């Protein structure tokens, strides 16, 4: 049975942009705490980026005190060097959580998209739009990496919770039918 009151940190690791989002679960209610990105493009070397990811993740953990970390697994199919860099970025974010004794849960990108939209092949825009409706977010950040991090947290909540929060949709079309202002 899922804990009644907990905070979940979701991270979408990256070496250019790391997205993250936090949700607070109280009973069966899910509320957004924050979502944002860490921009790393101005840092020169890969080790500097990794150090910054570790420091920022630790800072988020120390500030918000999450109970669990949900992290998006690196996407397979990119070149080996990209995969290696993404794996390292994910690893240092996970190390920060481990350093604070926070349990880690990893989800494949398709699993996250499936949990949020009902479609494992949904676009990042569809995921962001679904999250915006689900969590009643006024304005979403420009970078979709922020909503990807948030999506990891929400996916984790749905995976660990016996009942979903709010209205459930069978897919993107059902969501659009109930939310005519959204784009397809």
Rosetta blueprint (number, residue, H / E / L):
1 X L
2 X L
3 X L
4 X L
5 X E
6 X E
7 X E
8 X E
9 X E
10 X E
11 X E
12 X E
13 X L
14 X L
15 X L
16 X L
17 X E
18 X E
19 X E
20 X E
21 X E
22 X E
23 X E
24 X E
25 X E
26 X E
27 X L
28 X L
29 X E
30 X E
31 X E
32 X E
33 X E
34 X E
35 X E
36 X E
37 X E
38 X E
39 X E
40 X L
41 X L
42 X L
43 X L
44 X L
45 X L
46 X H
47 X H
48 X H
49 X H
50 X H
51 X H
52 X H
53 X H
54 X H
55 X H
56 X H
57 X H
58 X H
59 X H
60 X H
61 X H
62 X H
63 X H
64 X H
65 X L
66 X L
67 X L
68 X E
69 X E
70 X E
71 X E
72 X E
73 X L
74 X L
75 X L
76 X L
77 X L
78 X L
79 X L
80 X H
81 X H
82 X H
83 X H
84 X H
85 X H
86 X H
87 X H
88 X H
89 X H
90 X H
91 X H
92 X H
93 X H
94 X H
95 X H
96 X H
97 X H
98 X H
99 X H
100 X L
101 X L
102 X L
103 X E
104 X E
105 X E
106 X E
107 X E
108 X L
109 X H
110 X H
111 X H
112 X H
113 X H
114 X H
115 X H
116 X H
117 X H
118 X L
119 X L
120 X L
121 X L
122 X L
123 X L
124 X H
125 X H
126 X H
127 X H
128 X H
129 X H
130 X H
131 X H
132 X H
133 X H
134 X H
135 X L
136 X L
137 X L
138 X L
139 X L
140 X L
141 X L
142 X L
143 X L
144 X H
145 X H
146 X H
147 X H
148 X H
149 X H
150 X H
151 X H
152 X H
153 X H
154 X H
155 X H
156 X H
157 X H
158 X H
159 X H
160 X H
161 X L
162 X L
163 X L
164 X L
165 X L
166 X L
167 X L
168 X L
169 X L
170 X L
171 X L
172 X H
173 X H
174 X H
175 X H
176 X H
177 X H
178 X H
179 X L
180 X L
181 X L
182 X L
183 X L
184 X L
